[in-house]
Amino acid sequence: MHSLLLAAGAGHERIPVLLAVLALIVVGAKLGVALATRLGQPAVLGELLAGLLLGNLALLGGPDLRGLLVSEALLLLAEMGAVLLLFKVGLESTPQEMLAVGGRALVVAVAGVITPMALGFGVGELMRADEPWMLHAFLGAMLAATSVGITARVLADAGALQTPAARIILGAAVIDDVLGLIVLAVVSGIITAAATGVALAPAAIAWIVAKAVLFLVGALVLGGLVVPRLFKTALALPPGGVSAALALGICLLFSYLAARAGLAPIVGAFAAGLVLEETHAADHVARGEKPLEEALAPLAAFLVPVFFVRMGMLVDVSAFASASVIAFALVLTLAAVIGKQVCGLFAPRGVSGLTIGIGMMPRGEVGLIFAGIGAQLMVAGRPVVDAGTYAAAVFMVMATTVATPPLLLWALRRSQGPSR
Amino acid sequence: MHSLLLAAGAGHERIPVLLAVLALIVVGAKLGVALATRLGQPAVLGELLAGLLLGNLALLGGPDLRGLLVSEALLLLAEMGAVLLLFKVGLESTPQEMLAVGGRALVVAVAGVITPMALGFGVGELMRADEPWMLHAFLGAMLAATSVGITARVLADAGALQTPAARIILGAAVIDDVLGLIVLAVVSGIITAAATGVALAPAAIAWIVAKAVLFLVGALVLGGLVVPRLFKTALALPPGGVSAALALGICLLFSYLAARAGLAPIVGAFAAGLVLEETHAADHVARGEKPLEEALAPLAAFLVPVFFVRMGMLVDVSAFASASVIAFALVLTLAAVIGKQVCGLFAPRGVSGLTIGIGMMPRGEVGLIFAGIGAQLMVAGRPVVDAGTYAAAVFMVMATTVATPPLLLWALRRSQGPSR
């Protein structure tokens, strides 16, 4: 029992410093967002920049905060941020909506996954020939997934959510996310198997895909049956944050289950969001509780920036000192842009292919999550995604994120013609 | 750079399990609160019970979740909960209000600190004669501080916040908190010094007290000058959560500075709350932002239960298997109740001494924080507060917390006479 109480106090010494770092993250993110907003850029860019600055204070003679990235505490807060973000994205669409945009969105999504993957792999083979093929595979995976969050936000800000192009972009971006996450599971699985010295049998690859599909189908079907009943049952509890606590509990539980199924926690959070609808909480809202998204928004407002600032902190600016890293970052960004323009070729008649191609362009959080996971996968004592490639990947994400809002606005206006 | 990226991934394996534990904490706390509410008990009791259950699942054949208490991540979330709670308590009063209740509250507070400390020390000398004097000192400190949060909530729920008795209780409880925290700093300092083998010189004790006072005065005076200007300057940022982020940043920064001054982070959070007033954010609220307390409430609603559930998890139920622990818990509770009744002797004419004595009774979070810190202080490889004493302290906190609401209601009605 003594050892237990001792253990309960372990790491207590670092808590005040972590509180100070959180203060820097909270205020730094706000300043970064203010700067980005002033420059007409999306908020996520400002948070990445704040993290970049905080993580590289040592270059300016400040303290080396990057040492704190080892903290499980900061990692958990950041992971919760990613989980809440994907939960929110899932919450904003239904399984039915995903099915309704159907065929066209699926074709656009598949084209928008395969082409960038091939380009990313090719760029790796050409410019990172000395690195193992696993890095090339990861580069492909990193370029695959569109950031549905950034896309949706830009379309909403432009008041264009109800255009045919927007519906196809959003549908395809959602499918893209799922495809990208399956790709990630397969690539990680192959690499993990390789790291332990065995080749991954085709049956094992099939099992990874099957587990991912089984989890998604199971979560959507079983979840679709159980979740509404849970909200009904929870009406027996006295009102006051009941629906928000239940939604958060389901989101966290699904994240855990996804990880148990070999997927990333964010896949589970996204599935939980798809299953959950605001209508499930309607009776709770009638009792005076807030709608789910509104209730969870302040928590997300604290945790999501922790994720993006921490991601920015991971970037070692000194990695850009090499001309080869800069060249690599530019070529990777070019591959990312070209890869998604192929989506435009599958636009239906009367819908601007250019708009769709640009709308699918931003990589945002999912690309960063891929890069982060790649940086954590160890093969022969080295991370699959090295610091230079990580820096290039973050550059690619930042560049596609910065370029999308003005370009998409321009494409939307152009396709609507001079009548506007 | 490779080792950096590796380090960034350290502990990643445990993240999904922590997400699952957080799901259990969020839902378990809500169920516990529902049960407590149904039984007419305060919410905090339900959260402690939920933690007690989660921490002792192994006794019921379930998994041993108490092993996860070593996690720095859970500790940081819990500490942030305690910090936000004390910040909120501080936010609800001003330095001026503390001065206004003045002399009478100070006398009540001092009597309500000295008597329970003497009783706690005496109980330790009698019933824990084999343990070092440090434990006895900690028992005294644990009994000292009234839980201003629980007291205020009970008075508010009873609609009695504006009675003379309530004003004296709240003023004294706030002073009590500060006195208690100074007591804690002195006791911890003496014990830490003893642990390193040197006796603490009187000058060193004076320095501990001076540091605490200097921090509080500095935080209140300097903070009082700087904080309103910070909120004015922040009006230059585009609106949207600016005031909440600034308040949270200030709260976390003060917590860090308090720890640097040798105090607990919660002292800093409380000082930040005292300095901050809703009026500082008035211009931000006029721009469409929420008032500070409303803006931070959802974050507190998530983090505060993590603190209390984790505190409950720390209780090893098997520690109660010993009759001596049960007897000790009962005597400690008796000392806690009697110690605060002395406060009633200093009630002014026309104010019920019984009401004041009962109102000062609940120990709540501060007592638990003391017990937790004592459990983390190591002397000669053993924690100062052993598991049995910790269990007895939690019993004392729970008993005074449970007993206060009904007793205080009864005393309020009795003092208002049969006219009501």
Contacts between the chains, C-beta under 8 A, distances in Angstrom:
chain1	res1	chain2	res2	distance
A	1	B	316	5.8
A	1	B	319	6.8
A	1	B	386	7.5
A	1	B	387	3.8
A	2	B	382	5.8
A	2	B	383	6.1
A	2	B	386	6.8
A	2	B	387	6.9
A	4	B	66	6.5
A	4	B	69	7.5
A	4	B	316	6.9
A	4	B	387	7.1
A	5	B	314	7.5
A	5	B	375	4.4
A	5	B	376	7.4
A	5	B	383	4.7
A	5	B	385	7.6
A	5	B	386	7.5
A	5	B	387	5.9
A	5	B	390	6.7
A	6	B	376	7.7
A	6	B	378	6.6
A	6	B	383	6.1
A	7	B	67	7.9
A	7	B	69	6.5
A	7	B	70	4.4
A	8	B	69	4.6
A	8	B	70	7.0
A	8	B	75	8.0
A	8	B	314	5.8
A	8	B	372	7.7
A	8	B	375	6.5
A	8	B	376	6.9
A	9	B	372	8.0
A	9	B	375	6.6
A	9	B	376	3.0
A	9	B	378	7.9
A	9	B	383	7.6
A	10	B	70	5.2
A	10	B	72	7.5
A	11	B	70	7.6
A	11	B	72	3.8
A	11	B	75	6.3
A	12	B	75	6.7
A	12	B	376	5.6
A	14	B	72	6.7
A	15	B	72	7.7
A	15	B	75	6.4
A	15	B	76	6.0
A	15	B	79	5.2
A	15	B	259	7.8
A	15	B	265	7.1
A	16	B	255	7.0
A	16	B	256	5.0
A	16	B	259	3.5
A	16	B	260	7.0
A	16	B	265	5.8
A	17	B	256	7.2
A	18	B	72	7.9
A	18	B	76	5.5
A	19	B	76	7.9
A	19	B	79	7.2
A	19	B	80	7.4
A	19	B	83	7.0
A	19	B	252	4.8
A	19	B	255	4.9
A	19	B	256	5.0
A	19	B	259	7.6
A	19	B	265	6.1
A	20	B	252	6.8
A	20	B	253	6.5
A	20	B	256	3.8
A	22	B	80	7.7
A	22	B	252	5.3
A	23	B	248	7.6
A	23	B	249	4.6
A	23	B	250	7.8
A	23	B	251	8.0
A	23	B	252	3.6
A	23	B	253	4.6
A	23	B	256	6.8
A	24	B	249	8.0
A	26	B	245	5.2
A	26	B	248	5.2
A	26	B	249	4.9
A	26	B	252	7.0
A	27	B	245	6.3
A	27	B	246	6.9
A	27	B	249	4.0
A	29	B	245	7.5
A	30	B	237	6.7
A	30	B	241	7.3
A	30	B	242	6.2
A	30	B	245	4.3
A	30	B	246	7.5
A	31	B	237	7.3
A	33	B	240	8.0
A	34	B	237	4.2
A	34	B	238	5.6
A	34	B	242	7.9
A	37	B	238	4.9
A	38	B	238	7.1
A	66	B	4	6.5
A	67	B	7	7.9
A	69	B	4	7.5
A	69	B	7	6.5
A	69	B	8	4.5
A	70	B	7	4.3
A	70	B	8	7.0
A	70	B	10	5.2
A	70	B	11	7.6
A	71	B	72	6.3
A	71	B	73	7.9
A	72	B	10	7.4
A	72	B	11	3.8
A	72	B	14	6.8
A	72	B	15	7.7
A	72	B	18	7.9
A	72	B	71	6.4
A	72	B	72	5.4
A	72	B	73	4.7
A	73	B	71	8.0
A	73	B	72	4.7
A	73	B	73	4.3
A	73	B	75	7.3
A	73	B	76	3.9
A	73	B	77	7.6
A	75	B	8	8.0
A	75	B	11	6.2
A	75	B	12	6.7
A	75	B	15	6.3
A	75	B	73	7.3
A	76	B	15	6.0
A	76	B	18	5.5
A	76	B	19	7.9
A	76	B	73	3.9
A	76	B	77	7.6
A	77	B	73	7.6
A	77	B	76	7.6
A	77	B	77	7.8
A	79	B	15	5.3
A	79	B	19	7.2
A	80	B	19	7.4
A	80	B	22	7.7
A	83	B	19	7.0
A	237	B	30	6.8
A	237	B	31	7.4
A	237	B	34	4.2
A	238	B	34	5.7
A	238	B	37	4.9
A	238	B	38	7.1
A	241	B	30	7.3
A	241	B	301	5.8
A	242	B	30	6.2
A	242	B	34	7.9
A	244	B	298	7.8
A	244	B	301	7.9
A	245	B	26	5.2
A	245	B	27	6.3
A	245	B	29	7.5
A	245	B	30	4.3
A	246	B	27	6.9
A	246	B	30	7.5
A	248	B	23	7.6
A	248	B	26	5.2
A	248	B	302	7.4
A	249	B	23	4.6
A	249	B	24	8.0
A	249	B	26	4.9
A	249	B	27	4.0
A	250	B	23	7.8
A	251	B	23	8.0
A	252	B	19	4.8
A	252	B	20	6.8
A	252	B	22	5.3
A	252	B	23	3.6
A	252	B	26	7.0
A	253	B	20	6.5
A	253	B	23	4.5
A	255	B	16	7.0
A	255	B	19	4.9
A	256	B	16	5.0
A	256	B	17	7.2
A	256	B	19	5.0
A	256	B	20	3.8
A	256	B	23	6.8
A	259	B	15	7.7
A	259	B	16	3.4
A	259	B	19	7.6
A	260	B	16	7.0
A	265	B	15	7.1
A	265	B	16	5.8
A	265	B	19	6.1
A	295	B	298	6.7
A	296	B	298	7.7
A	297	B	298	7.8
A	298	B	244	7.8
A	298	B	295	6.7
A	298	B	296	7.7
A	298	B	297	7.8
A	298	B	298	3.9
A	298	B	299	5.8
A	299	B	298	5.8
A	299	B	299	6.1
A	299	B	302	5.5
A	301	B	241	5.8
A	301	B	244	7.9
A	302	B	248	7.4
A	302	B	299	5.5
A	314	B	5	7.5
A	314	B	8	5.8
A	316	B	1	5.7
A	316	B	4	7.0
A	319	B	1	6.8
A	372	B	8	7.7
A	375	B	5	4.4
A	375	B	8	6.5
A	375	B	9	6.7
A	376	B	5	7.4
A	376	B	6	7.8
A	376	B	8	6.9
A	376	B	9	3.0
A	376	B	12	5.5
A	378	B	6	6.6
A	378	B	9	7.8
A	382	B	2	5.8
A	383	B	2	6.1
A	383	B	5	4.6
A	383	B	6	6.1
A	383	B	9	7.5
A	385	B	5	7.6
A	386	B	1	7.5
A	386	B	2	6.8
A	386	B	5	7.5
A	387	B	1	3.8
A	387	B	2	6.9
A	387	B	4	7.1
A	387	B	5	6.0
A	390	B	5	6.8
